[in-house]
């Protein structure tokens, strides 16, 4: 089964080998049809330390790496 992949913006790179990625999703309200924006933050492992704050990255599910890290950075698209 393929692992989930998400893309978002790095909002913090203050830790070693770890970044916080903010992923934004949109959905439509089932009754009122208003478009809702949902924002969620994921803690991701960045082994090379290539991602900087403000960069767009693609993250992928992984095994638990620490208490909060369950994602890893796959690709960094500099912005």
ChimeraX attribute file (.defattr): number of C-alpha atoms within 10 A of each C-alpha:
attribute: neighborCount
match mode: 1-to-1
recipient: residues
	/A:1	3
	/A:2	6
	/A:3	7
	/A:4	10
	/A:5	13
	/A:6	17
	/A:7	19
	/A:8	21
	/A:9	23
	/A:10	24
	/A:11	16
	/A:12	16
	/A:13	18
	/A:14	11
	/A:15	10
	/A:16	11
	/A:17	16
	/A:18	21
	/A:19	27
	/A:20	21
	/A:21	28
	/A:22	19
	/A:23	19
	/A:24	14
	/A:25	10
	/A:26	10
	/A:27	11
	/A:28	11
	/A:29	10
	/A:30	8
	/A:31	6
	/A:32	7
	/A:33	9
	/A:34	10
	/A:35	11
	/A:36	11
	/A:37	10
	/A:38	10
	/A:39	11
	/A:40	10
	/A:41	14
	/A:42	19
	/A:43	20
	/A:44	25
	/A:45	23
	/A:46	22
	/A:47	13
	/A:48	10
	/A:49	14
	/A:50	14
	/A:51	23
	/A:52	18
	/A:53	16
	/A:54	15
	/A:55	16
	/A:56	21
	/A:57	22
	/A:58	20
	/A:59	25
	/A:60	18
	/A:61	17
	/A:62	15
	/A:63	9
	/A:64	11
	/A:65	12
	/A:66	9
	/A:67	6
	/A:68	10
	/A:69	18
	/A:70	17
	/A:71	25
	/A:72	24
	/A:73	27
	/A:74	17
	/A:75	15
	/A:76	18
	/A:77	11
	/A:78	12
	/A:79	10
